[in-house]
């Protein structure tokens, strides 16, 4: 008795590729959903983090202003710059202004001094 082989059926190859491709598409979609969930968790975790480069620029501007303020020849200019700088730093430390506003005010103070 001859038993017909399933692999010799003309529908075996298309059916095999159909099932295999369906499994691959399912795995890709599952992986994509997992990656989107991980990305959303990461974005929610970094929502309150200040932009690093802007913060570094503000620190550099602050250091530059302090050195310029110390080396100013005119005592009234040095006192004025130091007073404005102290007020600006206090306002920023209290959280009353945002980081971009802080950088802009430091830029204006630098332009005034330079």
CNS distance restraints for C-alpha pairs under 8 A (distance, minus, plus):
assign (resid   4 and name CA) (resid   8 and name CA) 7.64 0.50 0.50
assign (resid   5 and name CA) (resid   9 and name CA) 7.19 0.50 0.50
assign (resid   6 and name CA) (resid  12 and name CA) 7.08 0.50 0.50
assign (resid   7 and name CA) (resid  12 and name CA) 5.88 0.50 0.50
assign (resid   7 and name CA) (resid  13 and name CA) 7.87 0.50 0.50
assign (resid   8 and name CA) (resid  12 and name CA) 7.28 0.50 0.50
assign (resid  11 and name CA) (resid  15 and name CA) 5.94 0.50 0.50
assign (resid  12 and name CA) (resid  16 and name CA) 5.88 0.50 0.50
assign (resid  13 and name CA) (resid  17 and name CA) 6.26 0.50 0.50
assign (resid  14 and name CA) (resid  18 and name CA) 6.03 0.50 0.50
assign (resid  15 and name CA) (resid  19 and name CA) 6.16 0.50 0.50
assign (resid  16 and name CA) (resid  20 and name CA) 6.06 0.50 0.50
assign (resid  17 and name CA) (resid  21 and name CA) 5.87 0.50 0.50
assign (resid  18 and name CA) (resid  22 and name CA) 6.11 0.50 0.50
assign (resid  19 and name CA) (resid  23 and name CA) 6.24 0.50 0.50
assign (resid  20 and name CA) (resid  24 and name CA) 6.24 0.50 0.50
assign (resid  21 and name CA) (resid  25 and name CA) 6.08 0.50 0.50
assign (resid  22 and name CA) (resid  26 and name CA) 6.14 0.50 0.50
assign (resid  23 and name CA) (resid  27 and name CA) 6.21 0.50 0.50
assign (resid  24 and name CA) (resid  28 and name CA) 6.19 0.50 0.50
assign (resid  25 and name CA) (resid  29 and name CA) 6.17 0.50 0.50
assign (resid  26 and name CA) (resid  30 and name CA) 6.11 0.50 0.50
assign (resid  27 and name CA) (resid  31 and name CA) 6.09 0.50 0.50
assign (resid  28 and name CA) (resid  32 and name CA) 6.10 0.50 0.50
assign (resid  29 and name CA) (resid  33 and name CA) 6.17 0.50 0.50
assign (resid  30 and name CA) (resid  34 and name CA) 6.29 0.50 0.50
assign (resid  31 and name CA) (resid  35 and name CA) 6.20 0.50 0.50
assign (resid  32 and name CA) (resid  36 and name CA) 6.15 0.50 0.50
assign (resid  33 and name CA) (resid  37 and name CA) 6.23 0.50 0.50
assign (resid  34 and name CA) (resid  38 and name CA) 6.27 0.50 0.50
assign (resid  35 and name CA) (resid  39 and name CA) 6.09 0.50 0.50
assign (resid  36 and name CA) (resid  40 and name CA) 6.12 0.50 0.50
assign (resid  37 and name CA) (resid  41 and name CA) 6.27 0.50 0.50
assign (resid  38 and name CA) (resid  42 and name CA) 6.23 0.50 0.50
assign (resid  39 and name CA) (resid  43 and name CA) 6.10 0.50 0.50
assign (resid  40 and name CA) (resid  44 and name CA) 6.11 0.50 0.50
assign (resid  41 and name CA) (resid  45 and name CA) 6.16 0.50 0.50
assign (resid  42 and name CA) (resid  46 and name CA) 6.30 0.50 0.50
assign (resid  43 and name CA) (resid  47 and name CA) 6.03 0.50 0.50
assign (resid  50 and name CA) (resid  54 and name CA) 7.95 0.50 0.50
assign (resid  50 and name CA) (resid  55 and name CA) 7.09 0.50 0.50
assign (resid  50 and name CA) (resid  99 and name CA) 7.71 0.50 0.50
assign (resid  51 and name CA) (resid  55 and name CA) 6.26 0.50 0.50
assign (resid  52 and name CA) (resid  56 and name CA) 6.21 0.50 0.50
assign (resid  53 and name CA) (resid  57 and name CA) 6.12 0.50 0.50
assign (resid  54 and name CA) (resid  58 and name CA) 6.22 0.50 0.50
assign (resid  54 and name CA) (resid  99 and name CA) 7.55 0.50 0.50
assign (resid  54 and name CA) (resid 100 and name CA) 7.61 0.50 0.50
assign (resid  54 and name CA) (resid 103 and name CA) 7.62 0.50 0.50
assign (resid  55 and name CA) (resid  59 and name CA) 6.36 0.50 0.50
assign (resid  55 and name CA) (resid  99 and name CA) 7.31 0.50 0.50
assign (resid  56 and name CA) (resid  60 and name CA) 6.28 0.50 0.50
assign (resid  57 and name CA) (resid  61 and name CA) 6.13 0.50 0.50
assign (resid  57 and name CA) (resid 103 and name CA) 7.75 0.50 0.50
assign (resid  58 and name CA) (resid  62 and name CA) 6.06 0.50 0.50
assign (resid  58 and name CA) (resid 102 and name CA) 7.60 0.50 0.50
assign (resid  58 and name CA) (resid 103 and name CA) 5.62 0.50 0.50
assign (resid  58 and name CA) (resid 106 and name CA) 7.37 0.50 0.50
assign (resid  59 and name CA) (resid  63 and name CA) 6.21 0.50 0.50
assign (resid  60 and name CA) (resid  64 and name CA) 6.15 0.50 0.50
assign (resid  61 and name CA) (resid  65 and name CA) 6.08 0.50 0.50
assign (resid  61 and name CA) (resid 106 and name CA) 6.61 0.50 0.50
assign (resid  61 and name CA) (resid 107 and name CA) 7.57 0.50 0.50
assign (resid  61 and name CA) (resid 110 and name CA) 7.64 0.50 0.50
assign (resid  62 and name CA) (resid  66 and name CA) 6.20 0.50 0.50
assign (resid  62 and name CA) (resid 106 and name CA) 7.18 0.50 0.50
assign (resid  63 and name CA) (resid  67 and name CA) 6.29 0.50 0.50
assign (resid  64 and name CA) (resid  68 and name CA) 6.11 0.50 0.50
assign (resid  65 and name CA) (resid  69 and name CA) 5.87 0.50 0.50
assign (resid  65 and name CA) (resid  85 and name CA) 7.94 0.50 0.50
assign (resid  65 and name CA) (resid 109 and name CA) 7.91 0.50 0.50
assign (resid  65 and name CA) (resid 110 and name CA) 6.49 0.50 0.50
assign (resid  66 and name CA) (resid  70 and name CA) 6.18 0.50 0.50
assign (resid  66 and name CA) (resid  82 and name CA) 7.55 0.50 0.50
assign (resid  67 and name CA) (resid  71 and name CA) 6.22 0.50 0.50
assign (resid  68 and name CA) (resid  72 and name CA) 5.96 0.50 0.50
assign (resid  68 and name CA) (resid 113 and name CA) 7.62 0.50 0.50
assign (resid  69 and name CA) (resid  77 and name CA) 7.87 0.50 0.50
assign (resid  69 and name CA) (resid  78 and name CA) 5.00 0.50 0.50
assign (resid  69 and name CA) (resid  79 and name CA) 7.84 0.50 0.50
assign (resid  69 and name CA) (resid  81 and name CA) 6.23 0.50 0.50
assign (resid  69 and name CA) (resid  82 and name CA) 6.37 0.50 0.50
assign (resid  70 and name CA) (resid  78 and name CA) 6.75 0.50 0.50
assign (resid  72 and name CA) (resid  77 and name CA) 6.96 0.50 0.50
assign (resid  72 and name CA) (resid  78 and name CA) 5.61 0.50 0.50
assign (resid  73 and name CA) (resid  77 and name CA) 7.96 0.50 0.50
assign (resid  73 and name CA) (resid  78 and name CA) 7.62 0.50 0.50
assign (resid  74 and name CA) (resid  78 and name CA) 6.35 0.50 0.50
assign (resid  75 and name CA) (resid  79 and name CA) 6.09 0.50 0.50
assign (resid  76 and name CA) (resid  80 and name CA) 6.02 0.50 0.50
assign (resid  77 and name CA) (resid  81 and name CA) 6.06 0.50 0.50
assign (resid  78 and name CA) (resid  82 and name CA) 6.00 0.50 0.50
assign (resid  79 and name CA) (resid  83 and name CA) 6.01 0.50 0.50
assign (resid  80 and name CA) (resid  84 and name CA) 6.17 0.50 0.50
assign (resid  81 and name CA) (resid  85 and name CA) 5.91 0.50 0.50
assign (resid  81 and name CA) (resid 109 and name CA) 7.60 0.50 0.50
assign (resid  81 and name CA) (resid 113 and name CA) 7.60 0.50 0.50
assign (resid  82 and name CA) (resid  86 and name CA) 6.01 0.50 0.50
assign (resid  83 and name CA) (resid  87 and name CA) 6.20 0.50 0.50
assign (resid  84 and name CA) (resid  88 and name CA) 6.08 0.50 0.50
assign (resid  85 and name CA) (resid  89 and name CA) 6.11 0.50 0.50
assign (resid  85 and name CA) (resid 109 and name CA) 7.99 0.50 0.50
assign (resid  86 and name CA) (resid  90 and name CA) 6.13 0.50 0.50
assign (resid  87 and name CA) (resid  91 and name CA) 6.17 0.50 0.50
assign (resid  88 and name CA) (resid  92 and name CA) 6.19 0.50 0.50
assign (resid  88 and name CA) (resid 102 and name CA) 7.50 0.50 0.50
assign (resid  88 and name CA) (resid 105 and name CA) 7.88 0.50 0.50
assign (resid  89 and name CA) (resid  93 and name CA) 6.00 0.50 0.50
assign (resid  90 and name CA) (resid  94 and name CA) 6.18 0.50 0.50
assign (resid  91 and name CA) (resid  95 and name CA) 6.48 0.50 0.50
assign (resid  91 and name CA) (resid  96 and name CA) 5.57 0.50 0.50
assign (resid  91 and name CA) (resid  97 and name CA) 6.63 0.50 0.50
assign (resid  92 and name CA) (resid  96 and name CA) 5.86 0.50 0.50
assign (resid  92 and name CA) (resid  97 and name CA) 5.50 0.50 0.50
assign (resid  92 and name CA) (resid  98 and name CA) 7.20 0.50 0.50
assign (resid  92 and name CA) (resid  99 and name CA) 7.75 0.50 0.50
assign (resid  92 and name CA) (resid 102 and name CA) 6.71 0.50 0.50
assign (resid  97 and name CA) (resid 101 and name CA) 6.25 0.50 0.50
assign (resid  97 and name CA) (resid 102 and name CA) 6.53 0.50 0.50
assign (resid  98 and name CA) (resid 102 and name CA) 6.16 0.50 0.50
assign (resid  99 and name CA) (resid 103 and name CA) 6.19 0.50 0.50
assign (resid 100 and name CA) (resid 104 and name CA) 6.17 0.50 0.50
assign (resid 101 and name CA) (resid 105 and name CA) 6.15 0.50 0.50
assign (resid 102 and name CA) (resid 106 and name CA) 6.17 0.50 0.50
assign (resid 103 and name CA) (resid 107 and name CA) 6.12 0.50 0.50
assign (resid 104 and name CA) (resid 108 and name CA) 6.29 0.50 0.50
assign (resid 105 and name CA) (resid 109 and name CA) 6.16 0.50 0.50
assign (resid 106 and name CA) (resid 110 and name CA) 6.06 0.50 0.50
assign (resid 107 and name CA) (resid 111 and name CA) 6.13 0.50 0.50
assign (resid 108 and name CA) (resid 112 and name CA) 6.13 0.50 0.50
assign (resid 109 and name CA) (resid 113 and name CA) 6.24 0.50 0.50
assign (resid 110 and name CA) (resid 114 and name CA) 5.90 0.50 0.50
